[in-house]
Amino acid sequence: MIVVALVLALVVLPIVVVLLRNVLAETTSIVGSIDRITAAAQAGSRDLDAAPLLLTTQQQVRDTVANVAAYGGSLDVIVDDA
Amino acid sequence: MTAAGVLLIIAVALIVAALVVYLVQVIVALQKITKGLDATIAAVGEIVEKSQPVNDIVGDINTNLDAAVDALEGLLVKKAGLPDAMGLLEGLYPGAKAEGLRNFPDSTTVRSPRIGEVYTRGTLTLARLGREAPIAAASPNGPALRDPRYGSAASRTLYPADRPGRSPVIGNEVRDADASPV
C-alpha cells in the first residue's frame, strides 16, 4: 500500500497537475482569441453600417449612366462618324 | 490506520484537490469562451445581414457601368475612328493604349497618331458644329453654313456701312483717326 501511495503522490499527482495546467493554459489562450475575434466582428459590423448608402450610389449610377446615354446619343446625332 | 493508508489518502486528496482547482478554472474559462462566442455570433450575424444586399447592388452598379463604358467606347471609336481614339486616350491617359478597349481587340495593336493638347480634327468638328449643327438648320434664317451672308453676319456688323478700302490702322495714329467720342 505504501508503494501505491508513493506512486500516486510522486508520479500520478505531478502528471495530473501538468496536464491540467496545460489544459488551463490553452483554454485561457482561447479566451483571448475569442475576445479579439469578437472585437473584429463588431468592428466589421460597424463598418457595414454604411452599406445602405450603396442604394444611393446605385441610383446615382443609374441616373448618371442614363445621362451619359442621352448625351452620347446626342453626340451620335450631331457629330459625323469617322 | 497505518501510515501507508494515511499517505494514500493524502495523495488521493491532493490529486482530487488539483483536479478541482484546475477544472474549476477551466470551467470558468469555458464560460468566458461561451459568452465571447455568443457576442461573436451576434456580430457575425449582423455582418451577414448587413452585407446581404451588397452583392446585388454592386452587381447592378457594375452592370450599369459596363454598359456606359461599352457605349462610350463605341461612340468614341465610331466618331474618331480606332486609331484616333487610341491616340486621344493615350494622350489624355498615358498607358491607356496598352490596356486597350474592351470591345475592340485591335485597340492595343492599332497604330495611332500622337495627339497632344490639340486634336485638330476634334477642334474642326467643334468649330463646324457652331455653324453647321443640325439645330441651326431649324433657325428661321436657314442653315447657317450654307448661307455665307448669315455666316459672316457678325463680322459685317463691324462695318455696317461700306467696308473701308484699307486694313484697320493699329498704332500711334489710331486715336487721331478714330472720330468717335470714345
Interface residues (C-beta under 8 A of the other chain):
Chain A: M1 I2 V4 A5 L6 L8 A9 V12 L13 V16 V17 L20 R21 V23 L24 T27 T28 I30 V31 I34 D35 I37 T38 A41 Q42 G44 S45 L48 D49 A51 L54 L55 T57 Q58 V61 R62 T64 V65 V68 A69 G72 L75 D76 V77 I78 V79 D80 D81 A82
Chain B: T2 A3 A4 G5 L7 L8 I10 A11 V12 L14 I15 A18 L19 Y22 L23 Q25 V26 A29 L30 K32 I33 G36 L37 A39 T40 A43 V44 E46 I47 K50 S51 P53 V54 I57 V58 D60 I61 N64 L65 A67 A68 A71 L72 L75 V77 K78 K79 A80 G81 D84 T125 L129 A133 P134
